[in-house]
Each structure stands twice: as C-alpha cells, then as structure tokens.
Amino acid sequence: MRDHVGTVPGRYFSAQADGRIRCEICPRYCQLNDGQRGLCFIRKREGAQIVLTSYGRSSGFCIDPIEKKPLNHFYPGTPVLSFGTAGCNLTCKFCQNHDMSKSREMDTLADAAPPRMLAETAQSMGCTSMAYTYNDPVIFLEYAVDTAIACHEVGVKNVAVTAGYICADPRAEFYRHMDAANVDLKAFTEDFYRKVTGSALEPVKETLDYLVNETDVWVEITTLLIPDENDSEAEIEAMTQWVIETLGPDVPMHFTAFHPDFRMLDKERTPPGSLFRARSIALKNGIRHAYVGNINHKAAQSTYCSGCGAMVIGRDWHMLSDWHLDHRGCCTFCETPLPGRFSGPPGAWGRRRERVRMSREREAR
C-alpha cells in the first residue's frame, strides 16, 4: 500500500524486438518509445518500464446514490463515493465525461487522495461503497487496486464502472478486488465499436463472460442507445439473446438515453420510445430485469419479482418509493429471491449528490 501521489511503476508490459515496450493493460497494446504516453495518456514509458503518472490524483469526488452508477440490485438506496482520474483507453465520439476522460492536461487532476485517505473518507461519510468511474478505471489499475484493498480493510465495498476493455491478466487482478461492476456494452457490432469508440466488441464480451461465469462480482450492463447507430431492433435482439445464452437471465440490463455531446452534436436525443422498445425486447427474450435510464418513468425503472410479478423495489429517478424484500432479499409476497446484493432494509440516501473535498469538507450540490 502506497501513501503516494504522482508516478509509480506500472504492471503488465513487455519489451519488443524493435526496442519499444508494449503496454498490456488493454487490447490496444500501445507500443512506446522512451518518453511516449499511451493513448490513455496516464500510462507512460520511462526507461525500461511503463509507469502510471496519476497515482493518488483525481479529477474530483462526489457522493452519489448507487442507482446513479447505475446499479439497481446492489445495496439499493445507499451512498457511493465516486471518483476518477484523467484520460481513457477508448475514443468514444459521444463521451459524456470528455472534460475528464479526454483531458491531456495533468492539471485536470486537481485533488490529491492516496488510497488510505480515500477509504477513510468513504467510511467517515457513511458510504457503503467506492465507485471507480468518470473515466475507465482499468487505466489506473495500480491506484484502483490499492484503493480497493484499503476500502475493504475499513468495510467499504468497491464498484467498477467500466467499458470492460481490458486484457486477461490485468482483468483477473482488477476484479479480484471489486464487489460489483456496471459494464458498458456500448453496442453489439464490431463496426460500431471500431468507428465510434476506437475499440473492439469481442474483448468486452470476454470481460462480461469472465465476470458473470468465473467471479463473484455482481454485474449489471448499460447500453446508451444512440439514434440510428446502435438502436435497431435487430441489434437489440442479438445483444439480449447473447446475454441470455452466455450470462443468463439474472444480469440486469439498463437502456439509457443519449443526449448530444462531444463529437456527436448532430445526433438527436434518444426518443423514449426507443428505450421502451429495447426494454420490451430484453424482457421478451428472457431478461428478468430490464430498465430505462436518463428519463423518469417509475414503471420502467422499478424492480419486479420474477416469481409473482409484484413490484418489489419502486423507483422515482434515484429515489426508492416501494420496498417489498425481506432481510434475505426475497419477495415478501412469494419468497422468490431477487438476484443481487442486499442487506436488510434499504438505504435512505435518496437522490442527493454531494461534492467532496479531501480536506473532509463537503460542498452540497
């Protein structure tokens, strides 16, 4: 455990025959000469190694409702301390956190927070979990893993919000320390991944398969539906059928609304009808828990028992309105277990969002 801010040695790289060093955190496999940075910007070659340049430095901290990640089956109603760094290993044209994820200025990393400080802050503020988010946490793996270890030492759980674009060995290390993950399944065609995100679909599918079938990490999936890009009935059919066949019916899916941003300002907002159609296809194909997001619709944001059909968790945006689960996470009407992670009564954080300074002073937003 390092109480350090700045540059630390990285992991997962190899020397190449031509003298370059290949970064092996993600399938981009950036090959670097001395002094060069990878596409993610925060991993850099220094001499015979790759270093992480953003250890202990963040682009900001905020306490959110866990439903905002979105995670609907992971300790509902509880607060989560969220943070990220700068840079990203994808080049999504629609990025809604581009001020951080696309930043090439280290000044973006305004707050210093070594792992123990982060964990102690989360604990002292009553947060159930820590979320590694805003930009993809796989690129700051060493910082995330050390923070996750520190969080577990004080009873705080860990949540990864990620695109799932990571190689096999770092994947195993990273998720060994995570309790839950929301994975962006951004589309279900290689063409979209290549042209719109600058990455590839297959490694993301491999991450999802690994998480659901080989770990105890609780997993939910989010797809941002972009008009005329990834929202066709055929694509949603193929995606949801793959989820059923490979991951099973109990992995919740979230279909969320796009708004014009970054390099996709010419696109219209996602019509609500597209979200409802995707949700209907998912339910028809056997997904037991499908949700819509970035719009307010209680019926499509609430959770229903797969046994009797009763509403067991009601939601109004990120506010819980109904609760019909017992202490085991079972439906109080028919005792069918609800897949997820539950612990007695729901939290009461609600829809609040509070900015956090590492001086421990909070600034309400």
C-alpha positions as CSV (number, residue, x, y, z in Angstrom):
1,M,0.0,0.0,0.0
2,R,1.4,3.4,-1.0
3,D,0.5,6.7,0.5
4,H,2.0,8.4,-2.6
5,V,0.9,11.0,-5.1
6,G,2.4,11.1,-8.6
7,T,4.2,8.5,-10.6
8,V,4.5,4.8,-9.7
9,P,5.8,1.7,-11.6
10,G,3.1,0.1,-13.7
11,R,2.4,-3.5,-14.3
12,Y,1.6,-5.6,-17.5
13,F,4.0,-4.6,-20.2
14,S,6.7,-6.4,-22.2
15,A,9.8,-5.5,-24.2
16,Q,9.6,-5.8,-28.0
17,A,12.2,-6.8,-30.5
18,D,12.4,-3.4,-32.0
19,G,13.2,-1.7,-28.7
20,R,9.7,-0.5,-27.9
21,I,7.8,-1.5,-24.8
22,R,4.2,-2.8,-25.3
23,C,1.6,-1.9,-22.7
24,E,-0.6,-4.9,-22.0
25,I,-3.3,-3.4,-19.8
26,C,-5.8,-3.2,-22.6
27,P,-6.2,-4.7,-26.1
28,R,-5.0,-1.5,-27.7
29,Y,-1.4,-2.7,-26.9
30,C,0.3,0.7,-27.3
31,Q,3.9,0.3,-28.2
32,L,6.0,3.0,-26.8
33,N,9.4,4.6,-27.2
34,D,11.1,6.2,-24.2
35,G,9.1,9.2,-23.0
36,Q,5.9,8.3,-25.0
37,R,2.5,8.0,-23.5
38,G,-0.2,5.5,-24.4
39,L,-3.5,6.7,-25.9
40,C,-4.9,6.7,-22.4
41,F,-2.4,9.4,-21.6
42,I,-1.7,8.5,-18.0
43,R,0.4,5.4,-18.8
44,K,3.9,6.3,-20.0
45,R,7.2,4.7,-20.8
46,E,10.1,5.7,-18.6
47,G,13.3,3.8,-19.4
48,A,12.6,0.1,-19.3
49,Q,9.2,0.2,-17.8
50,I,5.7,1.6,-18.0
51,V,4.6,4.0,-15.2
52,L,1.3,5.3,-14.1
53,T,1.5,9.1,-13.9
54,S,-1.7,9.8,-12.0
55,Y,-1.4,7.6,-8.8
56,G,-3.2,9.3,-5.9
57,R,-4.6,12.1,-8.0
58,S,-8.2,12.6,-9.0
59,S,-10.4,14.8,-11.2
60,G,-12.9,15.1,-8.3
61,F,-15.0,13.3,-5.8
62,C,-18.8,13.1,-5.3
63,I,-21.2,11.1,-3.2
64,D,-23.9,9.7,-5.4
65,P,-26.8,7.3,-5.0
66,I,-25.7,3.8,-6.0
67,E,-28.6,3.8,-8.5
68,K,-26.8,6.5,-10.5
69,K,-23.9,4.1,-11.5
70,P,-26.4,2.6,-12.5
71,L,-26.7,-0.4,-10.1
72,N,-30.2,-1.3,-9.1
73,H,-29.5,-4.6,-7.4
74,F,-26.5,-3.7,-5.3
75,Y,-27.4,-2.4,-1.8
76,P,-30.2,-0.1,-3.1
77,G,-30.6,3.4,-1.6
78,T,-27.0,3.5,-0.3
79,P,-24.4,6.3,-0.9
80,V,-21.3,5.6,-3.0
81,L,-18.2,7.8,-3.1
82,S,-17.3,8.3,-6.8
83,F,-14.0,9.4,-8.3
84,G,-11.9,9.1,-11.5
85,T,-8.7,10.4,-13.0
86,A,-7.8,11.8,-16.4
87,G,-7.6,10.0,-19.7
88,C,-9.2,7.0,-21.2
89,N,-8.3,4.0,-23.4
90,L,-11.4,4.4,-25.7
91,T,-12.1,7.3,-28.0
92,C,-15.9,7.4,-27.8
93,K,-17.3,10.2,-30.0
94,F,-20.3,10.6,-27.7
95,C,-18.3,10.7,-24.4
96,Q,-20.4,12.5,-21.7
97,N,-17.4,12.9,-19.4
98,H,-15.0,14.2,-22.1
99,D,-13.7,17.1,-20.0
100,M,-12.0,14.4,-17.8
101,S,-11.7,11.3,-20.0
102,K,-10.3,13.2,-23.0
103,S,-8.1,15.5,-21.0
104,R,-4.4,15.8,-21.8
105,E,-3.7,18.2,-19.0
106,M,-2.5,16.8,-15.7
107,D,-3.9,20.0,-14.1
108,T,-7.3,18.3,-14.5
109,L,-6.2,16.2,-11.6
110,A,-6.9,18.8,-9.0
111,D,-7.3,16.7,-5.9
112,A,-4.7,14.5,-4.2
113,A,-6.0,11.4,-2.5
114,P,-3.8,8.4,-1.6
115,P,-5.7,5.2,-1.2
116,R,-6.0,5.2,2.6
117,M,-7.3,8.8,2.6
118,L,-9.9,7.8,0.1
119,A,-11.0,4.7,2.1
120,E,-11.2,6.6,5.4
121,T,-13.1,9.4,3.8
122,A,-15.7,7.0,2.4
123,Q,-16.0,5.3,5.7
124,S,-16.3,8.5,7.7
125,M,-19.0,9.8,5.4
126,G,-21.1,6.7,5.7
127,C,-20.6,5.4,2.2
128,T,-21.4,1.8,1.6
129,S,-19.1,1.6,-1.4
130,M,-16.4,3.3,-3.5
131,A,-17.0,3.8,-7.3
132,Y,-14.2,3.9,-9.8
133,T,-15.8,5.9,-12.6
134,Y,-16.0,9.0,-14.8
135,N,-13.1,7.6,-16.9
136,D,-12.3,3.9,-17.2
137,P,-10.6,2.6,-14.0
138,V,-8.7,-0.1,-15.8
139,I,-6.2,2.5,-17.0
140,F,-5.3,3.5,-13.4
141,L,-5.3,-0.1,-12.2
142,E,-2.5,0.2,-9.7
143,Y,-4.2,3.2,-8.0
144,A,-7.6,1.5,-8.1
145,V,-6.4,-1.8,-6.7
146,D,-4.6,-0.2,-3.8
147,T,-7.6,1.9,-3.0
148,A,-9.9,-1.1,-3.2
149,I,-7.7,-3.0,-0.7
150,A,-7.8,0.0,1.6
151,C,-11.6,0.2,1.3
152,H,-12.0,-3.5,2.2
153,E,-9.9,-3.0,5.3
154,V,-12.4,-0.5,6.6
155,G,-15.6,-2.3,5.4
156,V,-16.3,-0.3,2.3
157,K,-17.2,-2.2,-0.9
158,N,-15.8,-1.5,-4.4
159,V,-17.7,-0.7,-7.6
160,A,-16.2,-0.5,-11.1
161,V,-18.0,1.5,-13.8
162,T,-16.2,0.4,-17.0
163,A,-16.2,-0.3,-20.7
164,G,-14.7,-3.7,-20.0
165,Y,-11.9,-3.2,-22.5
166,I,-9.0,-4.9,-20.6
167,C,-6.6,-7.9,-21.2
168,A,-7.0,-11.2,-19.4
169,D,-4.2,-11.0,-16.7
170,P,-5.0,-7.4,-15.5
171,R,-8.7,-8.3,-15.7
172,A,-8.2,-11.0,-13.1
173,E,-6.2,-8.8,-10.8
174,F,-8.5,-5.8,-11.1
175,Y,-11.8,-7.7,-10.5
176,R,-10.3,-9.7,-7.6
177,H,-10.8,-6.6,-5.6
178,M,-14.2,-5.5,-6.9
179,D,-17.6,-6.3,-5.4
180,A,-19.7,-5.0,-8.3
181,A,-19.4,-3.7,-11.8
182,N,-21.5,-1.9,-14.3
183,V,-20.2,-2.7,-17.7
184,D,-21.0,-0.5,-20.7
185,L,-22.0,-2.8,-23.6
186,K,-21.9,0.1,-26.0
187,A,-23.4,-1.7,-29.0
188,F,-23.4,-5.2,-30.5
189,T,-21.5,-4.8,-33.7
190,E,-17.8,-4.6,-34.3
191,D,-18.4,-1.8,-36.8
192,F,-19.8,0.5,-34.1
193,Y,-17.0,-0.3,-31.7
194,R,-14.4,0.4,-34.3
195,K,-15.8,3.6,-35.8
196,V,-17.5,5.2,-32.8
197,T,-15.3,4.0,-29.8
198,G,-12.0,3.2,-31.4
199,S,-12.0,-0.2,-29.7
200,A,-13.5,-3.7,-30.3
201,L,-16.5,-5.6,-29.1
202,E,-15.0,-9.1,-28.5
203,P,-12.8,-8.2,-25.5
204,V,-15.9,-6.6,-23.8
205,K,-17.9,-9.8,-24.3
206,E,-14.9,-11.7,-22.9
207,T,-14.9,-9.5,-19.8
208,L,-18.6,-10.0,-19.3
209,D,-18.4,-13.7,-19.7
210,Y,-15.5,-13.8,-17.2
211,L,-17.2,-11.6,-14.6
212,V,-20.5,-13.5,-14.6
213,N,-19.3,-17.0,-15.0
214,E,-15.9,-17.0,-13.2
215,T,-16.2,-14.5,-10.4
216,D,-18.5,-13.4,-7.5
217,V,-18.6,-9.8,-8.8
218,W,-22.2,-8.6,-9.1
219,V,-22.7,-7.4,-12.7
220,E,-25.2,-5.1,-14.4
221,I,-25.0,-3.9,-18.0
222,T,-25.7,-0.5,-19.5
223,T,-26.2,0.4,-23.2
224,L,-26.5,4.0,-24.2
225,L,-28.9,4.0,-27.2
226,I,-27.9,6.4,-29.9
227,P,-30.5,7.1,-32.7
228,D,-29.6,5.3,-35.9
229,E,-26.3,4.0,-34.5
230,N,-27.0,1.1,-32.1
231,D,-30.7,1.1,-31.5
232,S,-32.2,-1.1,-34.2
233,E,-34.5,-4.0,-33.2
234,A,-32.2,-6.5,-34.9
235,E,-29.2,-5.3,-32.8
236,I,-31.1,-5.3,-29.5
237,E,-32.4,-8.8,-30.4
238,A,-28.9,-10.1,-31.0
239,M,-27.5,-8.4,-27.9
240,T,-30.2,-9.6,-25.5
241,Q,-30.1,-13.2,-26.9
242,W,-26.3,-13.3,-26.4
243,V,-26.8,-12.1,-22.8
244,I,-29.4,-14.8,-22.1
245,E,-27.3,-17.5,-23.7
246,T,-23.9,-16.5,-22.2
247,L,-24.6,-14.7,-19.0
248,G,-28.1,-15.9,-18.1
249,P,-31.4,-14.2,-17.3
250,D,-30.5,-12.6,-14.0
251,V,-28.0,-9.9,-15.2
252,P,-29.9,-6.6,-15.2
253,M,-29.8,-4.5,-18.3
254,H,-30.1,-0.7,-18.4
255,F,-31.1,1.1,-21.7
256,T,-30.2,4.7,-21.3
257,A,-31.0,7.9,-23.3
258,F,-28.3,9.6,-25.3
259,H,-28.0,13.4,-25.4
260,P,-25.8,15.3,-28.0
261,D,-22.3,15.7,-26.6
262,F,-18.6,15.9,-27.6
263,R,-18.3,14.9,-31.2
264,M,-21.9,13.7,-31.7
265,L,-23.6,17.1,-31.5
266,D,-25.5,16.4,-34.7
267,K,-27.5,13.5,-33.3
268,E,-30.9,13.9,-31.7
269,R,-31.7,12.8,-28.2
270,T,-32.9,9.3,-27.8
271,P,-36.7,9.1,-28.1
272,P,-38.3,7.5,-25.0
273,G,-40.0,5.0,-27.4
274,S,-36.6,3.6,-28.3
275,L,-35.8,2.9,-24.7
276,F,-39.1,1.2,-24.1
277,R,-38.8,-0.9,-27.2
278,A,-35.3,-2.1,-26.2
279,R,-36.6,-2.9,-22.7
280,S,-39.5,-4.9,-24.2
281,I,-37.2,-6.9,-26.5
282,A,-35.0,-7.7,-23.5
283,L,-38.0,-8.9,-21.4
284,K,-39.4,-10.9,-24.3
285,N,-36.1,-12.7,-24.8
286,G,-36.0,-13.7,-21.1
287,I,-34.0,-10.9,-19.3
288,R,-35.8,-10.8,-16.0
289,H,-34.7,-7.2,-15.0
290,A,-34.5,-4.5,-17.7
291,Y,-34.6,-0.8,-17.0
292,V,-34.6,2.5,-18.8
293,G,-32.4,5.4,-17.8
294,N,-31.8,9.2,-18.2
295,I,-35.6,9.6,-18.3
296,N,-38.1,9.4,-15.5
297,H,-40.5,6.5,-15.7
298,K,-41.3,4.8,-12.5
299,A,-42.8,1.6,-14.1
300,A,-39.7,1.0,-16.3
301,Q,-37.2,1.9,-13.5
302,S,-38.7,-0.2,-10.8
303,T,-37.9,-3.9,-10.0
304,Y,-40.4,-6.7,-10.2
305,C,-40.3,-10.2,-8.7
306,S,-39.6,-12.9,-11.3
307,G,-41.9,-15.2,-9.4
308,C,-45.2,-13.4,-8.8
309,G,-44.6,-10.2,-10.8
310,A,-45.1,-7.9,-7.8
311,M,-43.1,-4.6,-7.6
312,V,-40.5,-5.3,-5.0
313,I,-38.4,-2.1,-5.4
314,G,-40.2,1.1,-6.6
315,R,-38.0,3.9,-8.0
316,D,-38.7,7.6,-8.9
317,W,-35.5,8.6,-10.6
318,H,-32.9,7.6,-8.0
319,M,-35.4,7.7,-5.0
320,L,-36.8,4.5,-3.7
321,S,-40.5,4.6,-3.3
322,D,-41.5,1.0,-2.5
323,W,-39.7,-1.9,-0.8
324,H,-41.1,-5.4,-0.6
325,L,-38.0,-7.5,0.2
326,D,-37.2,-9.3,3.4
327,H,-33.8,-9.4,5.1
328,R,-32.7,-12.2,2.8
329,G,-33.5,-10.2,-0.4
330,C,-36.6,-12.3,-1.1
331,C,-40.0,-11.1,-2.3
332,T,-42.3,-10.6,0.7
333,F,-45.3,-11.8,-1.3
334,C,-43.9,-15.2,-2.6
335,E,-40.4,-15.5,-1.2
336,T,-38.7,-15.7,-4.6
337,P,-35.1,-14.5,-4.2
338,L,-34.1,-11.3,-6.0
339,P,-30.7,-11.6,-7.7
340,G,-28.3,-9.1,-6.4
341,R,-26.6,-8.0,-3.1
342,F,-28.9,-6.9,-0.3
343,S,-28.5,-6.4,3.4
344,G,-31.7,-5.8,5.4
345,P,-33.7,-2.6,4.9
346,P,-32.8,-0.3,2.0
347,G,-30.6,2.7,2.4
348,A,-32.1,6.2,2.7
349,W,-29.6,8.3,0.7
350,G,-32.2,9.2,-1.9
351,R,-31.3,11.3,-5.0
352,R,-28.8,13.6,-3.2
353,R,-25.5,14.4,-4.8
354,E,-22.7,16.0,-2.7
355,R,-19.3,17.1,-3.8
356,V,-16.4,16.1,-1.5
357,R,-13.1,17.8,-0.8
358,M,-10.4,15.6,0.6
359,S,-10.0,18.2,3.3
360,R,-13.2,16.4,4.5
361,E,-15.3,19.5,3.9
362,R,-18.4,18.8,1.9
363,E,-19.9,21.1,-0.6
364,A,-23.6,20.4,-1.3
365,R,-24.6,20.5,-4.9
